[in-house]
Amino acid sequence: MHIKIIKNILIIFLFYFSFGILSAEENLKSLGKFKDWESFKLLQDGNKICYAQSIPVIRAPKKLKRDPSRLFVSFRPSENIKNEISVTNGYEFKLKAPVEAKSGKRTYDLFSKGKFAWVVDNDDEKKLIITMKKASRLMIIGNSDKGDQTTDHYSMMGFTKAYNTAKKSCG
């Protein structure tokens, strides 16, 4: 359990780089923009971290004030992490409240900690990657710690190229 928490802390730092909260590092390099997705490579303490990310094309409800939302697929070879799907909806998630990734009739469960959520099951993570490659849109449905339900719509246009670029860069 402690290893998972440490990994989560590391991934949060990765996301802070993406949001530009920390000063820009010359170790973060864009690998390319692919329609609605972009791939990055980060060198941190000699370790490569690669990821594909996107921002939602629709955020609902519109009037709710929150930080930026992002959807990520990460690769961290030094930790043997592949295909790690994570998301932030721009708020602290409500404890023990469900977070879902939904495309068409397919729904995947995520667990949350703080401002991030991850796919619960490794097999589901693989299935969700396949769904994301085939889908035109993915919705992330979550609940804030204040009780607001949100639905973020992500375009999957460019996902496969961004995913393959990130995967190849850390392969």
Residue pairs with C-beta under 8 A, 6 or more apart in sequence:
7 76
7 79
7 81
8 113
8 116
8 118
10 76
10 79
11 74
11 76
11 84
11 86
11 116
12 114
12 116
13 22
13 44
14 42
14 44
14 49
14 51
14 74
15 70
15 72
15 86
15 88
15 116
16 22
17 24
17 25
17 28
17 42
18 40
18 51
18 53
18 70
18 72
19 67
19 68
19 70
25 42
27 42
27 43
27 44
28 40
28 41
28 42
29 40
29 41
29 42
30 38
30 39
30 40
31 38
31 39
31 40
31 41
31 50
31 165
31 166
31 169
32 38
32 39
32 161
32 162
32 165
33 158
34 158
34 159
34 161
34 162
34 165
35 155
35 157
35 158
35 161
36 54
36 55
36 57
36 154
36 155
36 156
36 157
36 158
36 159
37 52
37 53
37 54
37 157
37 158
37 159
37 161
37 162
37 163
38 52
38 53
38 54
38 162
39 50
39 51
39 52
39 53
39 162
39 163
39 165
39 166
39 169
40 50
40 51
40 52
40 53
40 166
41 48
41 49
41 50
41 166
41 169
41 170
42 48
42 49
42 50
42 51
43 49
47 76
47 77
47 78
48 76
48 77
48 78
48 169
48 170
49 74
49 75
49 76
49 170
50 74
50 75
50 166
50 167
50 169
50 170
51 72
51 73
51 74
51 75
51 166
52 72
52 73
52 159
52 162
52 163
52 165
52 166
53 70
53 71
53 72
53 73
53 162
54 70
54 71
54 154
54 155
54 158
54 159
54 162
55 68
55 69
55 70
55 71
55 154
56 69
56 71
56 140
56 152
56 153
56 154
57 137
57 153
57 154
57 155
58 151
58 152
58 153
59 66
59 69
59 90
59 150
59 152
59 153
60 150
60 151
60 152
60 153
61 148
61 150
64 144
64 148
64 150
66 89
66 90
66 91
66 144
66 150
67 88
67 90
67 91
67 115
68 88
68 90
69 87
69 88
69 89
69 90
69 140
69 152
70 87
70 88
71 85
71 86
71 87
71 138
71 140
71 152
71 154
72 84
72 85
72 86
72 87
73 83
73 84
73 85
73 129
73 132
73 163
73 166
74 81
74 84
74 86
74 166
75 81
75 82
75 83
75 84
75 166
75 167
75 169
75 170
75 171
76 84
76 170
77 170
77 171
82 167
83 125
83 126
83 129
83 167
84 118
84 125
85 101
85 118
85 119
85 125
85 128
85 129
86 116
86 117
86 118
87 99
87 101
87 110
87 116
87 117
87 118
87 140
87 142
87 152
88 115
88 116
88 117
89 99
89 115
89 117
89 140
89 142
89 144
89 150
89 152
90 115
91 115
91 144
91 145
91 146
91 148
91 150
92 114
92 115
92 144
92 145
93 99
93 112
93 113
93 114
93 115
93 116
93 117
93 142
93 143
93 144
93 145
94 112
94 142
94 143
94 144
94 145
94 147
95 112
95 145
97 112
97 142
97 143
98 109
98 110
98 143
99 109
99 110
99 111
99 112
99 117
99 140
99 141
99 142
99 143
100 107
100 108
100 109
100 110
100 139
100 140
100 141
100 142
101 107
101 108
101 110
101 119
101 128
101 138
101 139
101 140
102 108
102 138
102 139
102 140
102 141
103 131
103 132
103 135
103 137
103 138
103 139
103 156
104 135
106 127
106 131
108 119
108 120
108 124
108 127
108 128
108 131
109 119
109 120
109 121
109 124
110 117
110 118
110 119
110 120
110 140
111 117
111 118
111 120
112 118
112 142
117 140
117 142
119 125
119 128
129 163
131 138
132 138
132 156
132 159
132 163
133 156
133 159
133 160
133 163
135 156
136 155
136 156
136 157
137 153
137 154
137 155
137 156
138 153
138 154
138 156
139 151
139 152
139 153
139 154
140 151
140 152
140 154
141 149
141 150
141 151
142 149
142 150
142 152
143 149
143 150
144 150
